[in-house]
Amino acid sequence: MVSEQRERILEAALEVLAARGFKGTSIDAVAERAGLTRQGVLHYFPSKKRLLLEVLNFREQLNRENLADRRVGEDLAGDFAEAVAFEQSHPSLATVHSVVLAEAVTGQEPAAGHLRQRCRSLQDHLAASLTERYGEHLPSGLSAPTAAAAVLALVEGVHQLWLVDPEADLDLERYPRIVRETVAVLLGDEAATPDGQSPATKG
């Protein structure tokens, strides 16, 4: 069970990292945001590297908790749409991921190592789940590994579209809807589209 003070530090660090990135974040800035002393933060997180990794784990924990009431896996398109909707309602979660991802692209550790492993793990896990459910090929015709990579790329891309211009479309359901409908097509799950018909078969 995460202590109240430890969670307060993680929430403060999440905000600071989202705004400044890993290089621009300091223990002092996190301590100020959390209303604690520098030593108060270091008591729980002995280094900035350790704090970053714990924030990324905390982000994933919050996402898992949001899906706790769902029967995850029964409606995969809906699961991914809900994950996007949750991060839209908590912008710092999506922002910190994108900021750390940008740093990882330039090879900055520990972000690079963490996200490299996370991307591989997510793709492998989703591909295995799709294979277990559908076999080597999905109803859409895609292979499980291809579908897994496409779904995760879609979610990443939607995050970027929204973060770059969050005020372009005030319809908060737009991006979750895009994810739900597109994942349904990628999986070949026509029941998950609004009218029960895959857009690929319309017209």
Secondary structure, 3 states (H helix, E strand, C coil): CCCHHHHHHHHHHHHHHHHHHHHHCCHHHHHHHHCCCHHHHHHHCCCHHHHHHHHHHHHHHHHHHHCCCCCCCCCHHHHHHHHHHHHHHCHHHHHHHHHHHHHHHCCCCCHHHHHHHHHHHHHHHHHHHHHHHHCCECCCCCEHHHHHHHHHHHHHHHHHHHHHCCCCCCCCCHHHHHHHHHHHHHHCCHHHCCCCCCHHHCC
